[in-house]
Amino acid sequence: MKPKVEYTTQDVLEKFGGTKVKCALTGRELDLRTDPYCLDHIIPVDKGGSNELSNMEITCPEANAAKNNLTNDEFIRLCIEVLTNFGYEVSNRSLV
């Protein structure tokens, strides 16, 4: 089991450039002072990722819950699959 890494709110604000950020997955505008948000592992711990701040991104709770323990590339592939299943055409399939 990887050790827990601690960082401060100030560390998070410095990494993400302040309180006004975009969800890394949806692009939704978030205000870290007032909006719910999650710190998401870019590479999940169970897939070799760490708890270091360098492996974290800000996401909205809904996107974080949908991504679960997938990497970003795995999540994008899943989203493409879902959209295609519902009849949407996805124009950029460079990950597929």
Secondary structure as the mmCIF struct_conf table of DSSP 4:
data_model
#
loop_
_struct_conf.conf_type_id
_struct_conf.id
_struct_conf.beg_label_comp_id
_struct_conf.beg_label_asym_id
_struct_conf.beg_label_seq_id
_struct_conf.end_label_comp_id
_struct_conf.end_label_asym_id
_struct_conf.end_label_seq_id
HELX_LH_PP_P HELX_LH_PP_P1 LYS A 2 LYS A 4
HELX_RH_AL_P HELX_RH_AL_P1 THR A 9 PHE A 16
TURN_TY1_P TURN_TY1_P1 GLY A 17 GLY A 17
BEND BEND1 GLY A 18 THR A 19
STRN STRN1 LYS A 20 LYS A 22
TURN_TY1_P TURN_TY1_P2 ALA A 24 THR A 26
STRN STRN2 GLU A 29 ASP A 31
TURN_TY1_P TURN_TY1_P3 LEU A 32 THR A 34
BEND BEND2 ASP A 35 ASP A 35
STRN STRN3 CYS A 38 HIS A 41
BEND BEND3 ILE A 42 ILE A 43
HELX_RH_3T_P HELX_RH_3T_P1 VAL A 45 LYS A 47
TURN_TY1_P TURN_TY1_P4 GLY A 48 GLY A 48
BEND BEND4 ASN A 51 GLU A 52
HELX_RH_3T_P HELX_RH_3T_P2 LEU A 53 ASN A 55
STRN STRN4 MET A 56 THR A 59
HELX_RH_AL_P HELX_RH_AL_P2 PRO A 61 LYS A 67
TURN_TY1_P TURN_TY1_P5 ASN A 68 ASN A 69
HELX_RH_AL_P HELX_RH_AL_P3 ASN A 72 ASN A 85
TURN_TY1_P TURN_TY1_P6 PHE A 86 GLY A 87
HELX_LH_PP_P HELX_LH_PP_P2 TYR A 88 VAL A 90
BEND BEND5 SER A 91 SER A 91
TURN_TY1_P TURN_TY1_P7 SER A 94 LEU A 95
#
